[in-house]
Amino acid sequence: MTSKQLRFLSADSTARGAIAGGVAGVMALILASAALPARAQVGIQASPVDLSGSWASPLTQDALERVPGPVPGDWTGMPLTAGEKVLAQSYDAAMLAEPEKVCQFYNQWHYIDGAFSLRIWPIVTSPTDGIRGWRIQSIEDIGGMEIWLDDRPVPSEYARHTLHAFSSGHWVGNMLVAHTIDMKPSEMRRNGAFMSDKASLTTTFMLQGDSLMTVVMALEDPVYLTEPYIYVRSYDKSPNRPVPSAWGPCILNDEGTEEGQVPFYLPGKNPIMNQVYSQGKHPIVGQMMHYYHIPAIASDGGADTMYPEFRDKIKDQFVEMYSSFPKECTDAQYCAFGGGPPRGAAAPPPAAPRRAAPQAKAKND
């Protein structure tokens, strides 16, 4: 009986022709069949390691950053442009309560700075194609990533850009290197630092043995960054706790902010720590100084703050101005994990930068 499946039709027709043509036809069929996998895999680089499985992100890494969120006003080590600093300082966390942002979306960068695990599996379109790419998925509000290995063309700038963006990849030894473009604008850090839709991402997946994977992401943004912003995270193989790859839709609910209201601060109007709690305001500026005695010249970010030499640059000035500061964190619970401001945190002394109220008022914080 002749098959009606399209992928079998050519083989069925060739077989009948081979029988009619004798030995020469049979030899032609064998040679043609042997060549099929090679033709089907043109442009696909064989995968030297298997990335598939569920990968858990241990909470031992950057727990404060990933669970309660980073300290507002901490952009230390981020190569922000001057414009991005102004944008970040206009941020008010209350904007997350806007009806339009209750189901806020995060792009592929949030794989590395979020607290969630990953599920990875190969993309195989037919039995003879080999692995055409790798699919990566996390929680429902993060855009998926499909890393294509088949040399497919980059989508036109006029094409519809999906939440998955576009990622192409190749193997360098046992490392999978992916380049992602056409990402949606999203948070670079969950405290007001955003990336533009011009940003691109280079991701390297490295296996150490069978149970440890290190992921390195390098973010470049010609609008908001002066240099690549690099983040590293490790994941443990989690065969007994599979990461779900399908989630239900986000349900919009009332967070207390009326539709049309957009909480934000005009440039230079963000309150500092000495003014905020009794007035119900949401501070950005001054928290790193207030709690950790890190001056604004560092916490405001910039390429200089990425490098160890920056500490030497400001060391003498810092020691002279803040010699009375404690040399270590004094609140064990907050220092270990981060559940809120440390009890009895010292307010900035009179010489501290960005001080907008007398020190005596700090006792009422």
N, C-alpha and C positions, 0 to 999 in steps of 0.2 A: 504494500500500500504506500502510495506516495505521500510524503510528509507535507503538511500545510504550514509548518513552522518556517518562517523566512530564513532563519539561520541555517536550516538544514536543506533548503531547496537546491542550492548550488552543489552541495556535496552529493545529493541524491541524483541530480542530473548527470554529474560527472561520473558517478559510479556506473550508471546505465550505459554511458558512452564508452567507458573503459571495457565493460564486458563485451560490447559489440566490437570494439577495436582490438581485442586480444591482448597479448602480453605487452605490447607497446603502450596500450591505453592504461594497463595496470601500473606500469612503471611511472607513467605521467601522473597518475593519481597519487602515488606514494610521494613523489618529489613535490607535488603541489601541496600535499598535506603537511609535509615537513617544513615548508616555507611559510605556512600560515601564521604560526606564533611570532616569527621574526617580523613579518610585515605588520602584524597587529600591534607590536610593541615599539614601533618606530617612535622616537621622541620620549620614551618612558625610561627613566633610569631605575634600575633594579634597587629595591630597598635592602640595604645591608643589615639592618636591625629592625625589630618589630616594636613599634611604639604603641600598639593597640592595648587597650585595657583601661581600667579606672585608676586614676592617680590622685591621691589625697595630699592636700597641702597642710602640713603640720602647723599647729598654732604656736610652735616654738619660734617661728619666724615673724618678726615685726607684729607682735600681737596687738599693740596699741594702734598701729597703722591700719590693721586689717579688720578689727572687730568694732571697737567704739569709734574708730576713725582717727585721722591725724589731728594734731593740735591745730586749731585755727591760727592762721598767721605763720605757720611753719613751712617755708618754702626753701629751707636750707638745702644746698646741694642741687638745686634745680636751675638750669641755665636760662632763666626767664629774661625776656626782653623788657624794656622799660614800659611798653604798653601792656604787657601781660601782668606786670606788677600792679599797675593801676586797676586792671580788670579784676585781679584776684582780691584786691582790697575792697572792691565794691560788693563782694559776695556776702550774702546773709543766709545762714543755714535755713531760715524760715521759708526760703523760696521752695524748698522741697515739699512744703505743704500746699503749694499751688495745685489746683485740680489738674492742670496741664502737666504737672511733673510728679504726681503721685506714682505713676507707672513710668518713671524716667528710664530711658534706655542708656546703656553703657556700650561703648565699642570694644574692639578686640584688646585694647590696652588693659582693660580691667581684668583680663585673665591673670596678669602679673601683679597688679596692686590690690586685687580683691582677696577675699578670704575663702574662696570656693575651690572645690576640686575640679578635675578635668576628666572627661571621657574622650578617648581617642580611638578611632577605628578606620580601616582602609576603605577607599572608594574603588570599587571594582565594577566595571560596567558589563563585562562578559567574561566567561571562563578563560578566554585566551588573551585578554587585555593586560593582565598583570595589574599592579597597583597604580592606578592613574592619579591618585592623590590621597590625602589624609584629611579626615573630618574631625574637628575638635569642637566640643560643646561643654558648656558649664551650666550655670543657672539661667533661668528664663529671661532675665533682663540684660543679658550680655549677648551681643551679636555673635553668631557662630563663625567659625573659620574653616574654609575649605582650601587646602593647600594643593594646588594642581601641579602635577609633575609632567604633564604631557605637552608642554610647549604651546599651549593654546594662546591665541593673541590677547593682548590687553583690551578690555572693553573701551569703546569710544567714549570720549568725554560727554557725548550727548546721549549715551545709553542710560537706562535706569540703573542707578546705583543702589544696591540692596543693603540691608543691614549686615549682611555677611561680608561686605566689601569685596575686594578681589586679591587673592594671594596666589603667588606662584612660588615654587620651591625647587631645590636641587640638593643632592647629597654631597657633602664634603667629608670624605672618609665615612665615619659612622655618625656624623652630625647632619641633621636635616636643617637646612637654612631656608626660611620663608621670607618673602618680601610682600608686604601688604600695602595697598593703596586704596583710594576711594572710600576711606573710612568716614563715618558720620562724625560731626563734632561731638565731643564728649568731655567729661572731666579727666584731666591728667592726674589730679589728686583731689580727694574728696574734701577740699577746704577752699575751693574757689579758683584753683589753677585749671584752666581749660585749654584744650587743643583745638586747632581749626580743622576745616575740611581739606586743607592742603597737606596735612600731616601724613607721613609714611612710617612704616614700622618694619624693622628687620628682626626676626625671631629665630633663635638657634635652639634646637632641641638636642640634648646630649644625654645618652644613657650611661650610667655607671653601674655595670653589672646588670642584673635582671630586675632589681627592685628600687632603683633610685634614678630619677630623671631631673636634670638641671635645665632650666629654661632661662635664656638671656634675651631680653627685649631691648632694642635700641630705637628710641622714638626721635624722629626728626620733624621739625615744624618750622617752615620758613617765616611764619607769621609770629609765633609766640616764643620760639626758642632760638638761642644764638649758637648752640652746640647740641649734639645728640644727648638725650636724657636716657641713661641706661639703668635697668633694673634687673635683678637676678633673683630667682626663686627655685627651690628644690621641691620635688614631689616624691612621695612614696607609693609604690605599687600597692593597690588595695583590692586584691581579688575577692575578698569576702564581703566587701561593701561596695557593690557596683554604683557608679555615679549615674543618676537618671539622665536620659537624653531628651525626654519630652516632659514639658510642664504645661499646666493649665494657664489660661489667660490671666493677666493681672486684673484685679477687680478694683475699680476706682471707688474711693471712699472719701468721706469728709475729714480733712485734717485741720479744719478750723480757719483756713484762709479763703476768703471769698474769691469767686471767679473774677478775673480782671485785676486783682491786686498782685503786685510784683514787689516783694521785699528786696531792697538793695540799698546800697549807700552810694551817694555821689562821691567823686574823688575828694579825698581829704576829710570826709565826714564820718568815717567809721570810728566808733567810740573806742577808747583804749580801756584797759582793765579797770582803772580807778573809777570809772563812771558807770559801770554796766549793771551789775546784778540787782541793785536796789531799784533800778529803773526798768528792768525787764528787757534790756537790750541784748543783742547777740554780737559779742565783740569778735573782731579779727585781729586788729592791731594791738600789739603789746602782750599777748598771752605768753609767748616764748620768753620774753623778758621777765614777766611777772612770776612765772612758775619755775623756769629753768635758768634765769639770769643769762640768757643768750641775747646779745644786743641785736638791734634791728638791722645793723649792717650785715649780719649773717643770716638772720631769719627771713629777710626780704628776698633772699635768693640772688641769682646771678651766676654767671659762669665761674667767677673767682671762688665761690663757696663750694665748688665741687672738688677742689684740690687741697691736699694737706698743707701746701705752702700758705694757704689763707690763714691758718691758725697762727703761723709765725708772723704773718703780716699784722695781725691785730692783737697779738699776745701782750705786748708791753702796755698798750693803751688799755686793754681790758683789765689787766691785773692792777694797774694804777687806779682806775675808776671804780672797780668793784672788788677791792681787796677784802671787804667785810663779808662777801657772800660765802655761804657754806660751800664746801668743796665736793659735797655729794648730796644726792637726793635724800631727804629726811623722812619721807613717807613710804614705808615698805610696800604697802598694798599698791599705791599708785606707781611706784617705780618698777614693780615687778610686772604689772599687767596694764593698769590704766583703767580705773573705774570712775574717775572724776577728779576735780582739782584737789591737790594735797591740802590737808588740814593745816591751818596756820601758815599758809604760804606767805613768804615775805614779799612786800610790795617794793617796787623799785625805789632806790634812794634818790635824793634830789638831783644827782648828776646824771641819772639814767636818761637816755634819749626817748623822745616821743612821750614825755610825761605831760599830761594835760590837766593835772589836778594836784594840789598840795599833798605831801606825803601823809599828813594827818588824816586826810579824807580816806586814805587807803584802808584805815582800820574799819571802815564801814562796809568794805567790799563783801 
